[in-house]
């Protein structure tokens, strides 16, 4: 299954989850060939890793905000992990 459109690394969390859900549906349907199933599974693993990375990044940002909530809120810009963008 060739990656079309945006590269996986450029997807936002919601887009990655949507693609991952579609892959799961396709795999569960049992209609894919073995080769397509393996390719879909590989893409799903990459999407899963991306989602985990984005969730961890969001969690760290929230933790920093909460830690500062004892006093004045102090927002700072965070460096996005390499290859990650806010769209």
N, C-alpha and C positions, 0 to 999 in steps of 0.2 A: 504494500500500500504506500504509494509515493506521497510525500508531504506536499500538499498544494497550498497556495496562498502564503500566509505568514509562516516563517519558520517557527518551530515550537518555542524557541526561547523568546520570541517576541510576543507570544500570546499573553493576555492578562489572565488572572485566575479564573474568571468566569468562562472565558473562551476555552481554556485548557480543560476545565471540568466538563463543559459541553461536549468537546471532542472525546474525552475519556468515556463519558456516558454512552456516546454513539458507538465507540469501539466495543464496549461491553455488550451492548445490544446486538451488534453484528456477530460477536463471538458466541453469544448465547443462542443465536438463531441456528447455528450449525450449518449455515448455508455457504460459508467461506471454504475455499480449498485449504489444504494443509499449509501451503506456502503463504497464502494470504492471511491465514490465521496467525502464523508465526510472525509475519511482518506487522500485523495489527497489534499483537501482544507486545512486540518490541516498542512500537510507538506508544502504546498504553503505559509501559514502564517509564518511558521518558516523560510523558505527561504527568504521571504520578509523582515523579521526582520533582518536576517543576512546581506542581501544586504544593507539595510539602515545603519546598524552599520559600515559596511566596507566603504560605501560612506562617512559617517561622519568622520571616521578615516582619510581617504585620504584628505578630505577637511581641516581638522585641520592641517595635515602635510603641505599642500600647503600654508595655511594661515601663518604658522610659517616661511616658506621659504620667502614668499612675505614680511612679516614684517621685515625681515632682509635685504631685497634687497635695503634698503636705504643706506646701507654701504656695507661692505663685506658680502658675503653670508657665513653663518655659519650653516653647516649641523650638525645635531645631530641625534643620534639613538633614536627612540621613542619606548617606551615600547608598545608592542602589547597588546590590551585588552585581558583579560583572555580567553584562548581557541582559540585565533586567531593566525594563522601562516602565514608566507610569503613563498609560495611555488613557 
